[in-house]
Amino acid sequence: MLLVDDDVFLLELMVELLASIGVTSVQVAHSGLEGLASYRKSKPPPNVVVCDLCMPGLDGMEFLRHLAKERCQADIVIVSGHNRTPPNDPNWELAKYDGPVLHLAEKMARLQGLRVRATFEKPITRDKVLAMMQLVGHHHAAASTTNC
């Protein structure tokens, strides 16, 4: 499993919550660029990727676009604390916006061929982590023997 978020506290919390339910093979990345490098280095690639949308540098949508180009087959979970704000993208058009940012991000990622399993609004809680693992299949995430 690969967690990509610039919020260090959130990453530590998620690693702790995942460990409490038996998911111990977790790799963390603090930016989209770091996440992409981690994804590319992982052999086999991660089977679950949890990604924040709002990160400096390579944001979550760009990160997901790169995963799509890599033909990523992982289950994707998208998280954001900015669900009510339109994306900061010069190509974004209000006329094409049909709802909260997480909904838009999910649609865009699916159109690129990614397997989005869920979206969650921050703050992330134990209940949300449990729901995430149910949606991607806890056994699937826990069975990973890679460093991801």
DSSP file (Angstrom, degrees, kcal/mol; ACC not computed):
  #  RESIDUE AA STRUCTURE BP1 BP2  ACC     N-H-->O    O-->H-N    N-H-->O    O-->H-N    TCO  KAPPA ALPHA  PHI   PSI    X-CA   Y-CA   Z-CA
    1    1 A M              0   0    0      0, 0.0    26,-2.9     0, 0.0     2,-0.5   0.000 360.0 360.0 360.0 139.5    0.0    0.0    0.0
    2    2 A L  E     -ab  27  49A   0     46,-2.5    48,-2.9    24,-0.2     2,-0.5  -0.979 360.0-164.2-120.6 124.5    1.2    3.5   -0.9
    3    3 A L  E     -ab  28  50A   0     24,-2.8    26,-2.5    -2,-0.5     2,-0.5  -0.935   6.3-171.1-106.9 126.0    0.0    6.6    1.0
    4    4 A V  E     +ab  29  51A   0     46,-3.1    48,-2.3    -2,-0.5     2,-0.3  -0.949  28.4 124.5-123.7 111.8    0.6    9.9   -0.7
    5    5 A D        -     0   0    0     24,-2.3    50,-0.1    -2,-0.5     6,-0.1  -0.957  54.1-138.5-162.6 143.8   -0.1   13.1    1.3
    6    6 A D  S    S+     0   0    0     -2,-0.3     2,-1.0    48,-0.3     3,-0.1   0.511  81.5  96.6 -84.8  -3.5    1.9   16.2    2.3
    7    7 A D     >  -     0   0    0      1,-0.2     4,-2.3     2,-0.1     5,-0.2  -0.761  56.1-169.8 -89.7 101.1    0.4   16.1    5.8
    8    8 A V  H  > S+     0   0    0     -2,-1.0     4,-2.4     1,-0.2     5,-0.2   0.889  85.3  53.0 -59.8 -42.6    3.0   14.3    8.0
    9    9 A F  H  > S+     0   0    0      1,-0.2     4,-2.5     2,-0.2    -1,-0.2   0.922 109.3  49.0 -60.5 -44.6    0.6   14.0   10.9
   10   10 A L  H  > S+     0   0    0      2,-0.2     4,-2.9     1,-0.2    -1,-0.2   0.911 110.0  51.3 -62.6 -42.5   -2.1   12.4    8.8
   11   11 A L  H  X S+     0   0    0     -4,-2.3     4,-2.5     2,-0.2    -1,-0.2   0.929 111.3  47.4 -60.3 -45.1    0.4    9.9    7.3
   12   12 A E  H  X S+     0   0    0     -4,-2.4     4,-2.2     1,-0.2    -2,-0.2   0.912 112.8  49.5 -62.4 -42.3    1.6    8.9   10.8
   13   13 A L  H  X S+     0   0    0     -4,-2.5     4,-2.8     2,-0.2    -2,-0.2   0.922 111.7  47.9 -62.2 -45.4   -2.1    8.5   11.9
   14   14 A M  H  X S+     0   0    0     -4,-2.9     4,-3.0     2,-0.2     5,-0.2   0.902 110.4  51.2 -65.1 -40.7   -3.0    6.4    8.9
   15   15 A V  H  X S+     0   0    0     -4,-2.5     4,-2.4    -5,-0.2    -1,-0.2   0.926 113.1  46.7 -60.7 -43.3    0.0    4.1    9.3
   16   16 A E  H  X S+     0   0    0     -4,-2.2     4,-1.8     2,-0.2    -2,-0.2   0.922 113.9  46.9 -64.9 -44.8   -0.9    3.6   13.0
   17   17 A L  H  X S+     0   0    0     -4,-2.8     4,-0.7     2,-0.2    -2,-0.2   0.906 113.0  49.3 -64.8 -41.5   -4.6    3.0   12.2
   18   18 A L  H ><>S+     0   0    0     -4,-3.0     5,-2.8     1,-0.2     3,-1.1   0.914 109.4  51.9 -64.0 -42.4   -3.7    0.6    9.4
   19   19 A A  H ><5S+     0   0    0     -4,-2.4     3,-1.6     1,-0.3    -1,-0.2   0.869 102.3  61.0 -60.9 -36.0   -1.3   -1.3   11.7
   20   20 A S  H 3<5S+     0   0    0     -4,-1.8    -1,-0.3     1,-0.3    -2,-0.2   0.707 108.7  43.0 -67.1 -18.4   -4.0   -1.6   14.3
   21   21 A I  T <<5S-     0   0    0     -3,-1.1    -1,-0.3    -4,-0.7    -2,-0.2   0.218 128.5 -94.2-110.5  14.0   -6.1   -3.6   11.8
   22   22 A G  T < 5S+     0   0    0     -3,-1.6     2,-0.9     1,-0.2    -3,-0.2   0.525  83.6 128.9  94.3   6.4   -3.2   -5.7   10.5
   23   23 A V      < +     0   0    0     -5,-2.8    -1,-0.2     1,-0.2    -2,-0.2  -0.829  18.1 150.4 -96.7 103.8   -2.0   -3.8    7.5
   24   24 A T        +     0   0    0     -2,-0.9     2,-1.5   118,-0.2    -1,-0.2   0.573  45.1  85.7-112.5 -13.3    1.7   -3.4    8.1
   25   25 A S        +     0   0    0    116,-0.2     2,-0.4   119,-0.1    -1,-0.1  -0.647  61.8 142.9 -92.5  82.4    3.1   -3.2    4.6
   26   26 A V        -     0   0    0     -2,-1.5     2,-0.4    -3,-0.1   -24,-0.2  -0.977  33.4-165.2-128.7 132.3    2.7    0.5    4.0
   27   27 A Q  E     -a    2   0A   0    -26,-2.9   -24,-2.8   121,-1.0     2,-0.4  -0.935  13.0-152.9-113.3 140.6    4.9    3.0    2.2
   28   28 A V  E     -a    3   0A   0     -2,-0.4     2,-0.4   -26,-0.2   -24,-0.2  -0.876   9.9-171.2-116.1 148.1    4.5    6.7    2.6
   29   29 A A  E     -a    4   0A   0    -26,-2.5   -24,-2.3    -2,-0.4     6,-0.1  -0.997  15.8-152.5-135.2 139.7    5.3    9.6    0.3
   30   30 A H  S    S+     0   0    0     -2,-0.4     2,-0.3   -26,-0.2   -26,-0.1   0.338  77.4  20.4 -96.6   5.6    5.1   13.3    1.3
   31   31 A S  S  > S-     0   0    0      1,-0.1     4,-2.5    24,-0.1     5,-0.2  -0.975  82.4-102.3-160.7 166.6    4.4   14.6   -2.2
   32   32 A G  H  > S+     0   0    0     26,-0.8     4,-2.5    24,-0.5     5,-0.2   0.897 121.5  51.0 -62.4 -40.1    3.1   13.6   -5.6
   33   33 A L  H  > S+     0   0    0      2,-0.2     4,-2.3     1,-0.2    -1,-0.2   0.925 111.9  46.1 -63.5 -44.6    6.7   13.5   -7.0
   34   34 A E  H  > S+     0   0    0      1,-0.2     4,-2.4     2,-0.2    -1,-0.2   0.889 112.5  51.8 -64.7 -38.7    7.8   11.3   -4.1
   35   35 A G  H  X S+     0   0    0     -4,-2.5     4,-2.6     2,-0.2    -2,-0.2   0.904 109.3  49.1 -63.7 -41.9    4.7    9.1   -4.5
   36   36 A L  H  X S+     0   0    0     -4,-2.5     4,-2.5     2,-0.2    -2,-0.2   0.913 111.7  48.8 -64.9 -42.7    5.4    8.6   -8.2
   37   37 A A  H  X S+     0   0    0     -4,-2.3     4,-1.9     2,-0.2    -2,-0.2   0.915 112.6  48.5 -62.4 -42.8    9.0    7.7   -7.6
   38   38 A S  H  X S+     0   0    0     -4,-2.4     4,-1.4     2,-0.2    -2,-0.2   0.912 111.1  50.4 -63.5 -42.8    7.9    5.2   -4.9
   39   39 A Y  H  < S+     0   0    0     -4,-2.6     3,-0.4     1,-0.2    -2,-0.2   0.935 111.6  47.6 -60.5 -46.6    5.3    3.7   -7.2
   40   40 A R  H  < S+     0   0    0     -4,-2.5    -1,-0.2     1,-0.2    -2,-0.2   0.832 112.7  48.9 -66.2 -32.9    7.9    3.3  -10.0
   41   41 A K  H  < S+     0   0    0     -4,-1.9     2,-0.3    -5,-0.2    -1,-0.2   0.729  88.2 102.2 -78.5 -22.3   10.5    1.7   -7.7
   42   42 A S     <  -     0   0    0     -4,-1.4   104,-0.0    -3,-0.4    -4,-0.0  -0.452  65.5-141.5 -73.0 127.5    8.1   -0.8   -6.2
   43   43 A K  S    S+     0   0    0     -2,-0.3   104,-0.2     1,-0.2    -3,-0.0  -0.959  95.6  20.1-129.5 112.5    8.3   -4.4   -7.5
   44   44 A P  S    S-     0   0    0      0, 0.0    -1,-0.2     0, 0.0   104,-0.2   0.685 111.9-114.7 -69.0 166.5    5.6   -5.5   -7.7
   45   45 A P        -     0   0    0      0, 0.0    -2,-0.1     0, 0.0   101,-0.1  -0.228  41.9 -80.4 -66.4 160.3    3.7   -2.2   -7.7
   46   46 A P        -     0   0    0      0, 0.0    27,-0.2     0, 0.0     3,-0.1  -0.243  28.7-148.5 -58.8 147.3    1.4   -1.3   -4.8
   47   47 A N  S    S+     0   0    0      1,-0.2    28,-2.7    27,-0.1     2,-0.4   0.604  85.1  36.5 -92.8 -13.1   -2.0   -2.9   -4.9
   48   48 A V  E     - c   0  75A   0     26,-0.2   -46,-2.5   100,-0.2     2,-0.4  -0.997  64.8-171.2-138.9 133.6   -3.6    0.1   -3.1
   49   49 A V  E     -bc   2  76A   0     26,-2.8    28,-2.7    -2,-0.4     2,-0.5  -0.990   3.6-166.9-126.3 123.0   -2.8    3.8   -3.5
   50   50 A V  E     -bc   3  77A   0    -48,-2.9   -46,-3.1    -2,-0.4     2,-0.4  -0.948  18.8-176.8-107.8 124.3   -4.3    6.4   -1.2
   51   51 A C  E     -bc   4  78A   0     26,-2.8    28,-2.8    -2,-0.5     2,-0.2  -0.974  23.0-143.1-132.9 132.5   -3.8    9.9   -2.5
   52   52 A D  E     - c   0  79A   0    -48,-2.3    28,-0.2    -2,-0.4     3,-0.1  -0.572  12.9-146.3 -81.0 153.7   -4.5   13.4   -1.3
   53   53 A L  S    S+     0   0    0     26,-1.4     7,-2.7    -2,-0.2     2,-1.0   0.861  81.5  62.6 -87.8 -39.9   -5.5   16.0   -4.0
   54   54 A C        +     0   0    0      5,-0.2   -48,-0.3     6,-0.1    -1,-0.2  -0.752  66.0 134.9 -99.4  98.3   -4.0   19.2   -2.6
   55   55 A M        -     0   0    0     -2,-1.0   -24,-0.1    -3,-0.1     5,-0.1  -0.981  55.2-104.3-137.9 148.2   -0.2   18.9   -2.4
   56   56 A P  S    S+     0   0    0      0, 0.0     2,-0.6     0, 0.0   -24,-0.5  -0.337  92.3   4.7 -69.4 156.1    2.5   21.3   -3.4
   57   57 A G  S    S+     0   0    0    -26,-0.1     2,-1.0   -25,-0.1    -2,-0.1  -0.611 135.5  25.6  75.5-119.1    4.4   20.6   -6.6
   58   58 A L  S    S-     0   0    0     -2,-0.6   -26,-0.8     4,-0.1   -25,-0.1  -0.699  89.6-152.8 -80.1 104.5    2.8   17.6   -8.3
   59   59 A D     >  -     0   0    0     -2,-1.0     4,-2.7   -27,-0.1    -5,-0.2  -0.110  28.9 -92.8 -76.0 177.6   -0.7   17.7   -7.0
   60   60 A G  H  > S+     0   0    0     -7,-2.7     4,-2.6     1,-0.2     5,-0.2   0.867 123.3  50.8 -61.1 -40.4   -3.0   14.7   -6.6
   61   61 A M  H  > S+     0   0    0     -8,-0.5     4,-2.2     2,-0.2    -1,-0.2   0.912 112.6  46.4 -66.5 -40.8   -4.7   15.0  -10.0
   62   62 A E  H  > S+     0   0    0      2,-0.2     4,-2.3     1,-0.2    -2,-0.2   0.916 111.6  52.5 -64.6 -42.0   -1.3   15.2  -11.7
   63   63 A F  H  X S+     0   0    0     -4,-2.7     4,-2.2     1,-0.2    -2,-0.2   0.931 110.2  48.1 -57.5 -46.5   -0.1   12.3   -9.7
   64   64 A L  H  X S+     0   0    0     -4,-2.6     4,-2.3     1,-0.2    -1,-0.2   0.873 108.1  54.9 -64.7 -36.8   -3.1   10.3  -10.7
   65   65 A R  H  X S+     0   0    0     -4,-2.2     4,-2.0     2,-0.2    -1,-0.2   0.909 108.5  48.9 -61.3 -41.3   -2.6   11.2  -14.4
   66   66 A H  H  X S+     0   0    0     -4,-2.3     4,-1.7     2,-0.2    -2,-0.2   0.905 108.9  52.7 -65.2 -40.4    1.0    9.8  -14.1
   67   67 A L  H  <>S+     0   0    0     -4,-2.2     5,-2.4     1,-0.2    -2,-0.2   0.906 107.9  51.9 -60.6 -39.9   -0.4    6.6  -12.6
   68   68 A A  H ><5S+     0   0    0     -4,-2.3     3,-1.5     1,-0.2    -1,-0.2   0.908 107.7  51.2 -62.9 -41.5   -2.8    6.3  -15.5
   69   69 A K  H 3<5S+     0   0    0     -4,-2.0    -1,-0.2     1,-0.3    -2,-0.2   0.818 107.4  54.0 -63.6 -30.0    0.1    6.7  -18.0
   70   70 A E  T 3<5S-     0   0    0     -4,-1.7    -1,-0.3    -5,-0.1    -2,-0.2   0.446 116.2-119.4 -81.1  -0.1    1.9    3.9  -16.0
   71   71 A R  T < 5 -     0   0    0     -3,-1.5    -3,-0.2    -4,-0.2    -2,-0.1   0.898  39.7-162.1  59.7  43.6   -1.2    1.7  -16.5
   72   72 A C      < -     0   0    0     -5,-2.4    43,-0.2     1,-0.1    -1,-0.2  -0.322  19.9-173.5 -59.0 130.5   -1.6    1.5  -12.8
   73   73 A Q        +     0   0    0    -27,-0.2    -1,-0.1    -3,-0.1     3,-0.0   0.273  44.2 120.4-107.8   7.5   -3.8   -1.4  -11.7
   74   74 A A  S    S-     0   0    0      1,-0.1    41,-0.6   -28,-0.1     2,-0.4  -0.299  74.3-104.0 -70.0 154.9   -3.9   -0.5   -8.0
   75   75 A D  E     -cd  48 115A   0    -28,-2.7   -26,-2.8    39,-0.1     2,-0.4  -0.698  43.3-145.4 -73.5 130.6   -7.2    0.2   -6.2
   76   76 A I  E     -cd  49 116A   0     39,-2.8    41,-3.1    -2,-0.4    42,-1.3  -0.858  19.1-173.3-108.0 134.0   -7.2    4.0   -5.8
   77   77 A V  E     -cd  50 118A   0    -28,-2.7   -26,-2.8    -2,-0.4     2,-0.5  -0.997  12.1-157.6-122.1 125.5   -8.6    5.9   -2.8
   78   78 A I  E     -cd  51 119A   0     40,-2.2    42,-2.4    -2,-0.4     2,-0.3  -0.881  11.5-176.8-106.7 132.3   -8.7    9.7   -3.1
   79   79 A V  E     +cd  52 120A   0    -28,-2.8   -26,-1.4    -2,-0.5     2,-0.3  -0.926   6.0 166.6-125.6 152.3   -8.9   12.0   -0.1
   80   80 A S  E     - d   0 121A   0     40,-1.6    42,-2.5    -2,-0.3     3,-0.3  -0.961  34.6-157.4-161.9 146.3   -9.2   15.7    0.3
   81   81 A G  S    S+     0   0    0     -2,-0.3     3,-0.2    40,-0.2    40,-0.1   0.333  94.6  65.5 -98.7   3.4   -9.9   18.4    2.9
   82   82 A H    >   +     0   0    0      1,-0.1     3,-1.0     3,-0.1    19,-0.2  -0.357  57.0 140.3-120.4  50.0  -10.9   20.8    0.2
   83   83 A N  T 3  S+     0   0    0     -3,-0.3    18,-2.4     1,-0.2    19,-0.3   0.704  70.6  48.8 -71.3 -20.3  -14.0   19.1   -1.2
   84   84 A R  T 3  S+     0   0    0     16,-0.2    -1,-0.2    -3,-0.2    -2,-0.1   0.459  95.1  84.6 -99.4  -0.8  -16.1   22.2   -1.7
   85   85 A T  S <  S-     0   0    0     -3,-1.0    16,-0.1     1,-0.0     3,-0.1  -0.847  81.5-115.2-106.3 135.3  -13.5   24.3   -3.5
   86   86 A P        -     0   0    0      0, 0.0    -2,-0.1     0, 0.0     8,-0.0  -0.315  46.3 -91.3 -61.1 150.6  -12.9   24.1   -7.3
   87   87 A P        -     0   0    0      0, 0.0     2,-1.6     0, 0.0     5,-0.1  -0.265  30.1-118.4 -63.4 150.3   -9.5   22.8   -8.3
   88   88 A N        +     0   0    0     -3,-0.1     3,-0.0     3,-0.0    -3,-0.0  -0.638  67.8 132.0 -88.8  78.8   -6.6   25.3   -8.8
   89   89 A D    >   -     0   0    0     -2,-1.6     3,-1.8     1,-0.1     0, 0.0  -0.994  56.7-144.9-136.8 123.9   -6.1   24.4  -12.5
   90   90 A P  T 3  S+     0   0    0      0, 0.0    -1,-0.1     0, 0.0    -2,-0.0   0.741 103.7  53.2 -62.5 -21.6   -5.8   26.9  -15.3
   91   91 A N  T 3  S+     0   0    0      2,-0.1     2,-0.1    -3,-0.0    -3,-0.0   0.476  82.4 117.7 -90.2  -2.9   -7.7   24.4  -17.7
   92   92 A W    <   -     0   0    0     -3,-1.8     2,-0.5    -5,-0.1     3,-0.1  -0.427  48.5-160.6 -69.4 136.4  -10.6   24.1  -15.3
   93   93 A E    >   -     0   0    0     -2,-0.1     3,-1.5     1,-0.1     4,-0.4  -0.978  18.1-147.8-123.8 126.0  -14.0   25.3  -16.6
   94   94 A L  G >  S+     0   0    0     -2,-0.5     3,-1.5     1,-0.3    -1,-0.1   0.854  98.4  63.7 -56.5 -36.8  -16.9   26.1  -14.4
   95   95 A A  G 3  S+     0   0    0      1,-0.3    -1,-0.3    -3,-0.1    -3,-0.0   0.767 105.5  45.3 -61.7 -25.0  -19.3   24.9  -17.1
   96   96 A K  G <  S+     0   0    0     -3,-1.5     2,-0.5     2,-0.0    -1,-0.3   0.439  87.8 106.3 -97.6  -0.5  -17.9   21.4  -16.8
   97   97 A Y    <   +     0   0    0     -3,-1.5     4,-0.1    -4,-0.4    -3,-0.0  -0.687  38.1 170.3 -84.0 123.1  -18.0   21.3  -13.0
   98   98 A D        -     0   0    0     -2,-0.5    -1,-0.1     2,-0.1    -3,-0.0   0.079  54.9 -34.3-124.4  25.8  -20.8   19.1  -11.7
   99   99 A G  S    S-     0   0    0    -15,-0.0    -1,-0.1     4,-0.0     5,-0.1  -0.976  93.2  -5.9 156.6-167.2  -20.2   18.8   -8.0
  100  100 A P     >  -     0   0    0      0, 0.0     4,-2.1     0, 0.0     3,-0.4  -0.109  66.0-109.8 -56.6 154.6  -17.7   18.6   -5.1
  101  101 A V  H  > S+     0   0    0    -18,-2.4     4,-3.1     1,-0.2     5,-0.2   0.867 116.9  55.5 -56.4 -42.1  -14.0   18.3   -5.9
  102  102 A L  H  > S+     0   0    0    -19,-0.3     4,-2.5     1,-0.2    -1,-0.2   0.902 108.2  49.0 -61.1 -39.8  -13.8   14.7   -4.8
  103  103 A H  H  > S+     0   0    0     -3,-0.4     4,-2.3     2,-0.2    -1,-0.2   0.926 113.1  47.1 -63.9 -44.6  -16.6   13.7   -7.2
  104  104 A L  H  X S+     0   0    0     -4,-2.1     4,-2.6     2,-0.2    -2,-0.2   0.921 112.4  49.5 -62.4 -45.2  -14.9   15.6  -10.0
  105  105 A A  H  X S+     0   0    0     -4,-3.1     4,-2.6     1,-0.2     5,-0.2   0.902 110.4  51.0 -62.0 -41.7  -11.5   14.0   -9.2
  106  106 A E  H  X S+     0   0    0     -4,-2.5     4,-2.5    -5,-0.2    -1,-0.2   0.932 111.1  47.8 -61.7 -45.9  -13.0   10.5   -9.1
  107  107 A K  H  X S+     0   0    0     -4,-2.3     4,-2.4     1,-0.2    -2,-0.2   0.925 112.8  48.2 -61.4 -44.9  -14.7   11.0  -12.5
  108  108 A M  H  X S+     0   0    0     -4,-2.6     4,-1.1     1,-0.2    -1,-0.2   0.914 112.6  48.3 -63.2 -42.8  -11.5   12.3  -14.1
  109  109 A A  H  <>S+     0   0    0     -4,-2.6     5,-2.3     1,-0.2     3,-0.4   0.907 111.6  49.5 -65.5 -41.6   -9.4    9.4  -12.7
  110  110 A R  H ><5S+     0   0    0     -4,-2.5     3,-1.9     1,-0.2    -1,-0.2   0.901 106.4  56.0 -63.8 -40.4  -11.9    6.9  -13.9
  111  111 A L  H 3<5S+     0   0    0     -4,-2.4    -1,-0.2     1,-0.3    -2,-0.2   0.782 104.5  54.6 -62.2 -25.7  -12.0    8.4  -17.4
  112  112 A Q  T 3<5S-     0   0    0     -4,-1.1    -1,-0.3    -3,-0.4    -2,-0.2   0.410 126.7-102.0 -87.5   1.7   -8.2    7.9  -17.4
  113  113 A G  T < 5S+     0   0    0     -3,-1.9    -3,-0.2     1,-0.3     2,-0.2   0.540  72.4 144.3  94.3   7.7   -8.7    4.2  -16.7
  114  114 A L      < -     0   0    0     -5,-2.3     2,-1.3    -6,-0.1    -1,-0.3  -0.523  54.1-123.6 -82.2 150.1   -7.8    4.2  -13.0
  115  115 A R  E     -d   75   0A   0    -41,-0.6   -39,-2.8   -43,-0.2     2,-0.5  -0.640  32.2-173.5 -93.1  78.0   -9.7    1.9  -10.6
  116  116 A V  E     +d   76   0A   0     -2,-1.3   -39,-0.2   -41,-0.2     3,-0.1  -0.627  10.0 175.8 -75.9 120.7  -11.0    4.4   -8.1
  117  117 A R  E     -     0   0A   0    -41,-3.1     2,-0.3    -2,-0.5   -40,-0.2   0.725  59.7 -11.3 -96.8 -26.7  -12.6    2.4   -5.2
  118  118 A A  E     -d   77   0A   0    -42,-1.3   -40,-2.2     2,-0.0     2,-0.4  -0.992  47.4-144.3-166.3 159.9  -13.5    5.3   -2.9
  119  119 A T  E     -d   78   0A   0     -2,-0.3     2,-0.4   -42,-0.2   -40,-0.2  -0.987  19.6-170.0-129.7 144.7  -13.2    9.0   -2.0
  120  120 A F  E     -d   79   0A   0    -42,-2.4   -40,-1.6    -2,-0.4     2,-0.4  -0.999  17.4-135.0-137.9 137.5  -13.1   10.3    1.5
  121  121 A E  E     -d   80   0A   0     -2,-0.4   -40,-0.2   -42,-0.2   -42,-0.0  -0.733  44.9 -84.6 -87.8 136.8  -13.3   13.9    2.9
  122  122 A K  S    S+     0   0    0    -42,-2.5   -39,-0.1    -2,-0.4     2,-0.1  -0.461  96.5  76.1 -72.2 152.7  -10.8   14.8    5.6
  123  123 A P  S    S-     0   0    0      0, 0.0     2,-0.4     0, 0.0    -2,-0.1   0.379  76.0-145.1 -78.1 148.7  -10.4   14.6    8.5
  124  124 A I        -     0   0    0     -2,-0.1     2,-0.2    -4,-0.1    -2,-0.1  -0.707  22.2-175.9 -84.7 131.1   -9.6   10.9    8.2
  125  125 A T     >  -     0   0    0     -2,-0.4     4,-2.3     1,-0.1     5,-0.2  -0.722  42.5-100.7-120.3 170.6  -10.8    8.9   11.2
  126  126 A R  H  > S+     0   0    0     -2,-0.2     4,-2.6     1,-0.2     5,-0.2   0.909 123.7  53.7 -57.4 -42.7  -10.5    5.3   12.3
  127  127 A D  H  > S+     0   0    0      1,-0.2     4,-2.3     2,-0.2    -1,-0.2   0.886 108.4  49.1 -61.3 -38.9  -14.0    4.6   10.9
  128  128 A K  H  > S+     0   0    0      2,-0.2     4,-2.5     1,-0.2    -1,-0.2   0.888 110.5  50.3 -68.5 -38.1  -13.0    6.0    7.5
  129  129 A V  H  X S+     0   0    0     -4,-2.3     4,-2.4     2,-0.2    -2,-0.2   0.920 111.1  49.1 -64.7 -42.7   -9.9    3.9    7.4
  130  130 A L  H  X S+     0   0    0     -4,-2.6     4,-1.9     1,-0.2    -2,-0.2   0.915 111.7  48.9 -61.4 -42.7  -11.9    0.8    8.2
  131  131 A A  H  X S+     0   0    0     -4,-2.3     4,-2.2     2,-0.2    -2,-0.2   0.902 109.4  53.1 -63.5 -40.8  -14.4    1.7    5.5
  132  132 A M  H  X S+     0   0    0     -4,-2.5     4,-2.0     1,-0.2     5,-0.2   0.936 109.5  48.1 -56.9 -48.2  -11.5    2.2    3.1
  133  133 A M  H  X S+     0   0    0     -4,-2.4     4,-1.0     1,-0.2     5,-0.2   0.838 110.1  51.7 -67.3 -32.8  -10.1   -1.2    3.8
  134  134 A Q  H  < S+     0   0    0     -4,-1.9    -1,-0.2     3,-0.2    -2,-0.2   0.903 110.0  50.2 -66.9 -39.9  -13.5   -2.8    3.4
  135  135 A L  H  < S+     0   0    0     -4,-2.2    -2,-0.2     1,-0.2    -1,-0.2   0.849 119.3  35.3 -68.9 -34.3  -13.9   -1.1    0.0
  136  136 A V  H  < S-     0   0    0     -4,-2.0    -1,-0.2    -5,-0.2    -2,-0.2   0.547 124.1-100.5 -94.6  -7.3  -10.5   -2.3   -1.3
  137  137 A G    >X  -     0   0    0     -4,-1.0     4,-1.9    -5,-0.2     3,-0.8   0.798  21.6-134.6  86.9  98.8  -10.7   -5.6    0.6
  138  138 A H  H 3> S+     0   0    0      1,-0.3     4,-2.9    -5,-0.2     5,-0.2   0.869 107.2  53.8 -52.6 -42.4   -8.7   -5.7    3.8
  139  139 A H  H 3> S+     0   0    0      1,-0.2     4,-1.5     2,-0.2    -1,-0.3   0.869 106.6  53.8 -61.4 -35.3   -7.3   -9.1    2.9
  140  140 A H  H <4 S+     0   0    0     -3,-0.8     4,-0.3     2,-0.2    -2,-0.2   0.930 113.6  40.6 -64.0 -46.7   -6.1   -7.6   -0.4
  141  141 A A  H >< S+     0   0    0     -4,-1.9     3,-0.9     1,-0.2    -2,-0.2   0.892 116.7  48.5 -70.3 -40.2   -4.2   -4.8    1.3
  142  142 A A  H 3< S+     0   0    0     -4,-2.9  -118,-0.2     1,-0.2    -1,-0.2   0.736 101.2  65.8 -73.6 -22.0   -2.9   -6.9    4.1
  143  143 A A  T 3< S+     0   0    0     -4,-1.5    -1,-0.2    -5,-0.2    -2,-0.2   0.590  71.8 118.6 -78.6  -8.9   -1.6   -9.6    1.8
  144  144 A S    <   -     0   0    0     -3,-0.9  -120,-0.1    -4,-0.3  -119,-0.1  -0.343  39.8-175.8 -61.5 131.6    1.0   -7.3    0.1
  145  145 A T        +     0   0    0     -2,-0.1    -1,-0.1     3,-0.0     2,-0.1   0.264  54.3  93.9-110.3  10.0    4.5   -8.6    0.6
  146  146 A T  S    S-     0   0    0   -121,-0.1  -104,-0.0  -101,-0.1    -2,-0.0  -0.278  92.4-101.0 -90.4-178.2    6.2   -5.7   -1.0
  147  147 A N              0   0    0      1,-0.2  -121,-0.1  -104,-0.2    -1,-0.1   0.241 360.0 360.0 -84.6  13.3    7.6   -2.5    0.6
  148  148 A C              0   0    0   -104,-0.2  -121,-1.0  -122,-0.1    -1,-0.2   0.393 360.0 360.0-110.5 360.0    4.5   -0.6   -0.5
